[in-house]
Amino acid sequence: MNTYLTDDDIKKIVRYLKSVLSEEKIKVIRDFEERGVHFSYSMGLNEHRNNMNKVWRYYNDKFDEDADKETLTKYKNFMFLGQWEYAGNLVKIYINNNHKKEHDIIIGIDLPEICDRINGLSSIKSQNKLGREISLKELIFADDFEEYLMNNFSKKSVNKELFKETERIADAIDKQYFGKRGEQEYSKYQRAVKLYMITGNRNLFHNMLVAE
C-alpha cells in the first residue's frame, strides 16, 4: 500500500465504529454470516434493503422448519390464496416469539450507511485521497478496529522508499514557501515564479515573494 491515514484519522474512524457497532451487534452480524446469511458491506441505494431481504428469507426458512403443523398449514393456505400479508404476519409472530432480540439488532444495523461514513465522498478516506477502500467486513471480523487499521492503513503500511521521497519533496516545498501555508500564499508564490520565468527579473521576484 502506498497511501495512508494519520494516527488521529484512524482514531476518529475507530471512535465512529465503536459508536455504531457494539460488541453485541458485531456478534450478531458474525453469527448470521456463519449461518450462511452473507451481507453486503458496500455502499449502494438498495444494499440495505437487500440485506434486510436476506434476513427475512432466513427467518422465513426457520419458520418453515420450526412451525407446528397447524400454523404451517395456515401459512401455506395464505400463500396459495395470495394473502401475503397474513402469511407474513405468521412469520412475524414466530420471530417475536423466538428471535426478537437478534432480529431487532440486525435490522437496526445499516451496513452500507456505515461503509459510506468511512469510505464515501465526505469521509476521512476521501479527504485524505486514500488509494483503497476500507473493508467494513474485514473490520467487523477483526479482533480490534484500531489494530486492524494501524496494520493496514497507517504510515507503517507505506513503502518506506516512497515515503522518504515524498518527505524529501515536502521538505523542499517548505523551504521554497518559507514554511507558509494557505491559498493566498500559494497564489502569490505561483505568480512570482511565473513572472520570474518570463522576465528573469530577480528584483521583481524578491519583491513579489516577500510583499505583505
MOTAVEN-V828011 format. One record per pair of residues at least 24 apart in sequence whose ideal C-beta (glycine too) atoms are under 10 Angstrom apart, sorted by sequence separation. I is the first residue (numbers start at 1). J is the second residue. D is the distance in Angstrom with one decimal. If there is no record, write none. Layout:
# MOTAVEN-V828011
<<I & J & D> <I & J & D>>
This chain:
# MOTAVEN-V828011
<<63 & 87 & 9.8> <67 & 91 & 8.8> <112 & 136 & 8.8> <115 & 139 & 9.7> <185 & 209 & 9.9> <36 & 61 & 9.8> <111 & 136 & 6.5> <114 & 139 & 9.3> <128 & 153 & 9.6> <32 & 58 & 7.2> <67 & 93 & 9.8> <111 & 137 & 8.5> <114 & 140 & 9.3> <35 & 62 & 9.5> <60 & 87 & 9.3> <63 & 90 & 7.3> <64 & 91 & 9.3> <67 & 94 & 6.4> <60 & 88 & 8.8> <63 & 91 & 4.9> <66 & 94 & 7.1> <125 & 153 & 8.6> <62 & 91 & 9.0> <63 & 92 & 9.5> <111 & 140 & 8.5> <63 & 93 & 9.3> <64 & 94 & 9.8> <60 & 91 & 5.6> <63 & 94 & 4.6> <66 & 97 & 10.0> <109 & 140 & 9.9> <118 & 149 & 9.7> <178 & 209 & 8.3> <56 & 88 & 8.7> <59 & 91 & 6.3> <62 & 94 & 7.6> <63 & 95 & 7.9> <66 & 98 & 7.2> <177 & 209 & 9.4> <178 & 210 & 8.9> <59 & 92 & 8.9> <62 & 95 & 8.5> <66 & 99 & 9.9> <176 & 209 & 9.6> <60 & 94 & 9.1> <56 & 91 & 7.8> <59 & 94 & 7.3> <60 & 95 & 9.5> <63 & 98 & 8.9> <56 & 92 & 9.8> <59 & 95 & 5.3> <62 & 98 & 7.9> <63 & 99 & 9.8> <62 & 99 & 7.4> <56 & 95 & 9.2> <59 & 98 & 8.9> <55 & 95 & 9.7> <59 & 99 & 6.6> <58 & 99 & 9.5> <59 & 102 & 9.8> <59 & 103 & 6.9> <58 & 103 & 9.7> <55 & 102 & 9.7> <56 & 103 & 9.6> <59 & 106 & 9.9> <55 & 103 & 7.4> <58 & 106 & 9.3> <55 & 106 & 5.6> <56 & 107 & 9.0> <54 & 106 & 9.8> <55 & 107 & 6.3> <52 & 106 & 8.6> <55 & 109 & 10.0> <51 & 106 & 8.6> <52 & 107 & 6.0> <51 & 107 & 8.9> <52 & 109 & 9.9> <51 & 109 & 8.4> <52 & 110 & 9.4> <48 & 107 & 9.7> <51 & 110 & 8.4> <51 & 111 & 6.2> <48 & 109 & 9.0> <51 & 112 & 7.7> <48 & 110 & 5.0> <50 & 112 & 9.1> <47 & 110 & 9.0> <48 & 111 & 6.9> <49 & 112 & 9.4> <47 & 111 & 7.4> <48 & 112 & 5.1> <47 & 112 & 4.0> <48 & 113 & 6.9> <46 & 112 & 8.9> <47 & 113 & 9.2> <39 & 106 & 9.0> <45 & 112 & 8.6> <43 & 111 & 9.6> <44 & 112 & 5.8> <47 & 115 & 8.4> <37 & 106 & 8.7> <42 & 111 & 8.5> <43 & 112 & 5.3> <47 & 116 & 9.7> <32 & 102 & 8.2> <39 & 109 & 8.9> <41 & 111 & 5.2> <42 & 112 & 6.5> <43 & 113 & 8.4> <31 & 102 & 7.4> <40 & 111 & 6.9> <41 & 112 & 7.5> <43 & 114 & 9.7> <44 & 115 & 9.0> <39 & 111 & 5.7> <40 & 112 & 6.7> <43 & 115 & 5.2> <44 & 116 & 9.2> <28 & 101 & 8.8> <32 & 105 & 10.0> <39 & 112 & 9.3> <41 & 114 & 8.3> <42 & 115 & 5.9> <43 & 116 & 4.7> <28 & 102 & 5.3> <32 & 106 & 6.3> <41 & 115 & 5.7> <42 & 116 & 9.2> <43 & 117 & 9.6> <27 & 102 & 9.3> <28 & 103 & 9.3> <31 & 106 & 9.0> <40 & 115 & 8.8> <43 & 118 & 10.0> <28 & 104 & 9.8> <29 & 105 & 8.8> <43 & 119 & 6.7> <24 & 101 & 9.3> <28 & 105 & 4.8> <29 & 106 & 7.2> <42 & 119 & 8.6> <43 & 120 & 6.4> <24 & 102 & 9.4> <27 & 105 & 9.1> <28 & 106 & 5.4> <43 & 121 & 9.8> <25 & 105 & 5.9> <28 & 108 & 9.8> <29 & 109 & 6.8> <24 & 105 & 6.7> <25 & 106 & 8.2> <28 & 109 & 7.8> <29 & 111 & 7.9> <22 & 105 & 9.0> <25 & 108 & 8.1> <26 & 109 & 9.5> <25 & 109 & 5.8> <22 & 109 & 10.0> <21 & 109 & 7.6> <20 & 109 & 8.0> <20 & 110 & 8.7> <21 & 111 & 9.4> <43 & 133 & 9.3> <20 & 111 & 10.0> <42 & 133 & 8.3> <41 & 133 & 9.9> <20 & 113 & 8.7> <21 & 114 & 7.1> <42 & 135 & 9.5> <43 & 136 & 9.6> <20 & 114 & 5.8> <41 & 135 & 7.2> <42 & 136 & 8.0> <41 & 136 & 4.3> <42 & 137 & 9.0> <40 & 136 & 9.9> <41 & 137 & 4.3> <17 & 114 & 7.5> <20 & 117 & 8.0> <39 & 136 & 9.6> <40 & 137 & 9.2> <41 & 138 & 8.8> <16 & 114 & 8.3> <39 & 137 & 7.9> <41 & 139 & 8.9> <38 & 137 & 9.4> <41 & 140 & 7.6> <17 & 117 & 9.0> <16 & 117 & 6.3> <17 & 118 & 7.5> <39 & 140 & 9.3> <16 & 118 & 7.1> <13 & 117 & 8.8> <33 & 137 & 8.6> <13 & 118 & 5.7> <12 & 118 & 9.7> <16 & 123 & 9.6> <33 & 140 & 8.7> <16 & 124 & 8.9> <29 & 137 & 9.1> <33 & 141 & 8.1> <13 & 123 & 8.6> <30 & 140 & 7.1> <13 & 124 & 6.0> <29 & 140 & 5.7> <30 & 141 & 6.8> <12 & 124 & 6.0> <13 & 125 & 8.3> <29 & 141 & 8.8> <26 & 139 & 9.4> <9 & 123 & 10.0> <10 & 124 & 8.6> <26 & 140 & 5.7> <9 & 124 & 4.9> <21 & 136 & 9.2> <25 & 140 & 9.0> <26 & 141 & 8.6> <8 & 124 & 9.5> <9 & 125 & 8.6> <26 & 142 & 9.7> <17 & 134 & 10.0> <6 & 124 & 9.2> <9 & 127 & 8.5> <21 & 139 & 8.4> <5 & 124 & 6.7> <9 & 128 & 6.4> <17 & 136 & 8.7> <21 & 140 & 7.0> <26 & 145 & 9.8> <5 & 125 & 7.5> <9 & 130 & 9.1> <13 & 134 & 7.4> <3 & 125 & 9.5> <5 & 127 & 9.8> <6 & 128 & 7.8> <17 & 139 & 6.6> <5 & 128 & 5.8> <17 & 140 & 8.9> <4 & 128 & 8.2> <10 & 134 & 10.0> <21 & 145 & 8.4> <3 & 128 & 7.5> <5 & 130 & 6.3> <14 & 139 & 9.4> <3 & 129 & 6.6> <4 & 130 & 7.6> <13 & 139 & 8.8> <3 & 130 & 5.1> <4 & 131 & 9.3> <18 & 145 & 7.0> <3 & 131 & 4.1> <17 & 145 & 5.2> <18 & 146 & 9.5> <1 & 130 & 9.1> <2 & 131 & 6.3> <3 & 132 & 7.4> <5 & 134 & 8.7> <16 & 145 & 9.6> <17 & 146 & 9.4> <1 & 131 & 7.3> <2 & 132 & 9.3> <14 & 144 & 9.0> <15 & 145 & 9.4> <1 & 132 & 6.7> <14 & 145 & 4.7> <15 & 146 & 9.8> <13 & 145 & 7.5> <14 & 146 & 4.8> <17 & 149 & 9.2> <13 & 146 & 8.8> <14 & 147 & 9.7> <11 & 145 & 9.8> <14 & 148 & 9.4> <10 & 145 & 8.8> <11 & 146 & 7.2> <14 & 149 & 6.8> <10 & 146 & 6.6> <13 & 149 & 6.4> <14 & 150 & 9.5> <10 & 148 & 9.6> <11 & 149 & 8.9> <7 & 146 & 9.3> <10 & 149 & 4.6> <11 & 150 & 9.8> <9 & 149 & 9.0> <10 & 150 & 6.3> <13 & 153 & 8.7> <7 & 149 & 9.4> <10 & 152 & 9.9> <7 & 150 & 7.6> <10 & 153 & 6.6> <5 & 149 & 7.2> <9 & 153 & 8.7> <10 & 154 & 6.2> <5 & 150 & 9.3> <9 & 154 & 9.2> <10 & 155 & 10.0> <5 & 152 & 9.7> <6 & 153 & 9.9> <7 & 154 & 6.5> <4 & 152 & 9.4> <5 & 153 & 4.9> <6 & 154 & 8.0> <7 & 155 & 7.8> <4 & 153 & 6.1> <5 & 154 & 6.5> <6 & 155 & 7.6> <3 & 153 & 8.5> <4 & 154 & 5.8> <5 & 155 & 8.5> <1 & 152 & 7.1> <4 & 155 & 5.0> <1 & 153 & 7.4> <4 & 156 & 8.2> <5 & 157 & 9.4> <1 & 154 & 9.7> <4 & 157 & 6.0> <3 & 157 & 9.1> <4 & 158 & 4.9> <2 & 157 & 9.0> <3 & 158 & 7.3> <1 & 157 & 4.8> <2 & 158 & 6.1> <1 & 158 & 6.5> <2 & 159 & 5.7> <1 & 159 & 7.8> <3 & 162 & 9.5> <4 & 163 & 8.4> <2 & 162 & 5.6> <1 & 162 & 10.0> <2 & 163 & 8.7> <2 & 166 & 9.5>>
